[in-house]
Every structure is written in C-alpha cells, then in structure tokens.
Amino acid sequence: MVGVKIDGKLIAQSVKDRVKKAVEELKKQGISPCLATVLIGDDPASATYVRNKHKACEEVGIATKDHKLDVNITQSELTKIIDELNSDRTVHGILVQLPLPKQLDEFTTTSRISPIKDVDGLTPHNAGLLSMKKAALVACTPSGVMEMFDYHGIDLEGKNVVLINRSNLVGKPLYHLLLEKNATVLTCHSKTKNLTELCQAADIIITAVGNRNKFTLTPEMIKDGAIVIDVAISRFHEKLVGDSDYDKIIQKASFATPVPGGVGPMTVAMLLKNTITAASLSSQIGR
C-alpha cells in the first residue's frame, strides 16, 4: 500500500487564494491589512523566515512593516517598540520572530503584544481562549495542521492521536484543536515511556521533535493505514529533514506529509489568514 501525500504547498495555495479575496474585500471597506515583523539580531535562519513571510504577504496584497533591531537590544527597549506597534492603527498584526537573544524573555515579549494583533497566537489571552474554544487567533503551525485534515476530509472524531510535542508553539495548541474535533489525544515527550508501543496503537501520529540525532519515527513504529503528520524540520547530513523518512513512511501510512513541502508552507499561509482575521477584529473595535 502506498499512502496519499499531503501536499502542503498545494493546500497553502488554496488558503492564500482565499486570503487574497478577503484582502480585496477589506480594502473595499477602507481597511488595508498590515503585518509588522520584528527581527532581532542577524541569525540567517530567522532572517530567511521573515523574508519569506514578507514575500507571502506581498503575494496576497498584505502590507508589511519591517523592524530589524540590534542583537543587544534591552527588554525595555523592545517593550517600547511593541507598545508603539500596539498603538499604531495602521498595523493589524505583530510578529516577533523567535527565538530571541539570551537577554530577552520570550514570555515577557509575547505577552506584551496586543491580543487582537497577536498573529502567532502566543499571548496568554489567546492561549486561554483556545482552551475554552473561543480563540480567533491560533498559533499558525497547529492551525495549518488542522487545515490539512479539513482539506483531505479526514474525520478526527474518535481517532486516537499520539502527539509528540508539548511546546507552547505546537503541542499545546494542537492538543486543544484536536480535542475540539473530538479526537482522543495522548501528548508524548522526552520523558514518555514505551513511545513505540503508544505510536503503534495510534490512528494518527503528529511528530515535532526536530532532532534526528535523538529521535526518528520509523515505519516499524506506525500501524498499517495510520496518518503521519511530520511537523519537524532540521538539517541532518546536509539535508532538510523531518522526524521521519517520508519515502518509507508513505509505504505504510494512509496519509503522510513530506519534509520539506508539508507543514512548513502551511505555517506561512495561516499567518496570512491570521493577519486578515486581526485586521477584521481591529476594524470592529475601531482600531
């Protein structure tokens, strides 16, 4: 059996097409959606991620404001910039590129962002709303995974899901989103025992470890017909890889995502969608 490839590029384009139409409608109402990005330091990977986000915004008609800050910026200086963006009525979404330099605190930084401009869905306010099924702005990667399930008509109700990640960015938001769809979710991590046996019993495995030196999801760990969503991306033996070998996994799974070209493109697409949502929210309260 060879499973179905979940093509993130294809699904992301369908999201972008919808976003582009929404941008046109908002502009007819006098609203020009705008995303402000904050990049601290000169980390090449972070710079590439921000550049790709700006390019995607341009493709769908979302304006951008680029803030490149010195790597030695203080917490108080960064807070002041975020406050200015919160007050800027022409800015609808704020994205602070992570990770941050050591002298800056991630929780303090993300918490400072206005909840209605929090396009990463990382503020305590939006995280709390998600747990109560009330969030309008949800972390981009988890919402991208859910979009993939919707695109392929995969019914999550009653499915046993093993989620190998417990981060604020991926695992925790996904846990709540999956529960909303009536899946039975088991969150696993570095301290989990008998992981192989747990995976073998799962209908769906979502893995986001991102370190092939420590963890690899092998075909022996999944049952026939399981669905595998590989969120991870890292460089291993000079190649971009996920947690699993797609060419082997797809021989046993019913659906699987490749790396690259799977979840990655969805993250950017959902950022665009969140920016449109944020623009709509801002307009409703007169900001």
C-alpha positions, 0 to 999 in steps of 0.5 A: 500500500502506498499512502496519499501525500499531503501536499502542503504547498498545494493546500497553502495555495488554496488558503492564500487564494482565499486570503487574497479575496478577503484582502480585496474585500477589506480594502473595499471597506477602507481597511488595508491589512498590515503585518509588522515583523520584528527581527532581532539580531542577524541569525540567517535562519530567522532572517530567511523566515521573515523574508519569506513571510514578507514575500507571502504577504506581498503575494496576497496584497498584505502590507508589511512593516519591517523592524530589524533591531540590534542583537543587544537590544534591552527588554525595555527597549523592545517593550517600547517598540511593541507598545508603539506597534500596539498603538499604531492603527495602521498595523493589524498584526505583530510578529516577533520572530523567535527565538530571541537573544539570551537577554530577552524573555520570550514570555515577557515579549509575547505577552506584551503584544496586543491580543487582537494583533497577536498573529502567532497566537502566543499571548496568554489571552489567546492561549486561554481562549483556545482552551475554552474554544473561543480563540480567533487567533491560533498559533499558525503551525497547529492551525495549518495542521488542522487545515490539512485534515479539513482539506483531505476530509479526514474525520478526527472524531474518535481517532486516537492521536499520539502527539509528540510535542508539548511546546507552547508553539505546537503541542499545546495548541494542537492538543486543544484543536484536536480535542475540539474535533473530538479526537482522543489525544495522548501528548508524548515527550522526552520523558514518555515511556514505551513511545513505540508501543503508544505510536503503534496503537495510534490512528494518527501520529503528529511528530515535532521533535526536530532532532534526528540525532535523538529521535526518528519515527520509523515505519516499524513504529506506525500501524498499517493505514495510520496518518503521519503528520511530520511537523519537524524540520532540521538539517541532518547530513546536509539535508532538510529533514523531518522526524521521519523518512517520508519515502518509507513512511508513505509505504505504510501510512494512509496519509503522510506529509513530506519534509520539506513541502508539508507543514512548513508552507502551511505555517506561512499561509495561516499567518496570512489568514491570521493577519486578515482575521486581526485586521477584521477584529481591529476594524470592529473595535475601531482600531 
